Amino acid sequence: MEITNGIFRATQNIYQNNKGSLLRTVIYTIGHFAIAITVLMLVADVSFAVALTDAIVEPIANSIWYFILDKWWASRSKT
């Protein structure tokens, strides 16, 4: 039970310290899913299933990159 409480507190801590970055990352990721599916289906003429798979895998990698970039950028900001 102590481990579970520790994990919960750590997760809560991460959330509290990164609310803005996490929200922007989630919004970016959802938008990227929709854009990627649409573009792949229209430009590459692939099926919805293929477009969906690519639209999920690729933005996850991008969202991780964005989160890291956003944290780095915010750490350099004078505000």
N, C-alpha and C positions, 0 to 999 in steps of 0.2 A: 504494500500500500504506500509506503514511503517513496518508492521509486515512481509510482504513478503520480503522486502529489508533486514530486520534484519535476517530472516531465511537464505536468500541467502548468506549474509555476514558470518554468523556463519558456514554454510556449507563450504564455500570457505576457511574460517579460519581452520576448521578441516582438510580439504583436504591438504592445504599448510603445516600444522604442522605434517601431518602423511603420506605424499606421499609414502615414502619407505615402510612403514608397510602396507599400503593399497594395493600397487602394489603386494607385496609378498603374501598378503592374497588372492587377486583375483587369482593369478597364482596357488597358492596352491589349492584353491577351485575348479578351473576348472580341474586341474589334478585329484583331489580327485573324482569328478563326474565321469570322464572316468574310473578310476581304480575301483571304487565301482560298477559301472554298469557291467563292464567286469567280475569282481570276482563273483558278485552275480549270474550272468547268468551262469557262468561256474561251480562254486562250489556248489551253492545252487539250481541250476536248476530252477530258477524262471523266470517268463515272463519279457519281457522288461519293461512293465508298472510298475510292482512291483519293479524291480531293479532301474528304474528311480526315483520312489517315494522315495525309501530309499536313493538313491544316492544324492538326493537333500536335504532332511530333515536332515540327519545325518551330512553331511559336513557343513551345515550352522551353526550348533551348534559347530562343530570343528573349523570352521573359526573364529567364535567369540572368542573361547578359544585361538586360535593361535594369534589373534590380541592382546588380553590382555597379553598373555605370551611374545610376541615380544616387546610390549611397556615396560613391566616390565624389560625384559632382556636388552633392549637398555638403560633404565634408569640406569642400574647397570654397563654398559660398560664404560671403561676408555677412549674411543676414542673421 
